[in-house]
Amino acid sequence: MKLKTGVIVGIVAGLLAVVGFWAGRPSRPPAASAATGVTLPPPPPPNADGISLERDHTAVFQRAFWRRPTPADRILHAERRDWQVAGTGVEKWQWFIAVQPGPAFRDWLLKDNPFDLVPVPADAPLAPLSAPPNWFPPAAELMGFTRYRNREGRYQVFHDAAQNRLFATDEGGGFAAARK
């Protein structure tokens, strides 16, 4: 049975539309389960330059991974920056974190893969990091770790298996201020 050219073109166009919709969908953080019950704390007030700096390890961990750390997860360093615009909310945000993960968290992040991370080839150049804190490893050291990133390339995870450390970072555009 011969199919007409119009039917074939229609089928191909439909398939391309579905693939395009799926590939272009925004990445979303995993839904907080009732078990984790994550409620994100409000960011600290901004400084004179409109930047709020959060260094509370647990708060940064929760904003970065949308879950609470367990006693098995040792947060070594953490920092979140929010560039705020008075009355409109956050214009830009960025975070960096260093963790010695417990086995459950490491497996959740790298095997369950809730952020749709993909491995980065060892010979691939390192995506530029925008003003990392001084405790974040330099590029030469990061190149020696197993690297992962999300589809957009901003959410990056660096796994130092030898010392059981994870370094991660992400940045993005703002969000509206909460309604009162």
Secondary structure, 3 states (H helix, E strand, C coil): CCCCHHHHHHHHHHHHHHHHHHHHCCCCCCCCCCCCCCCCCCCCCCCCCCEEEECCHHHHHHHHHCCCCCCCCEEEEEEEEEEEECCCEEEEEEEEEEEECCHHHHHHHHHHCCCCCEEECCCCCCCCCCCCCCCCCCHHHHCCCEEEECCCCCCEEEEEHHHCEEEEEEEEEEEECCCC
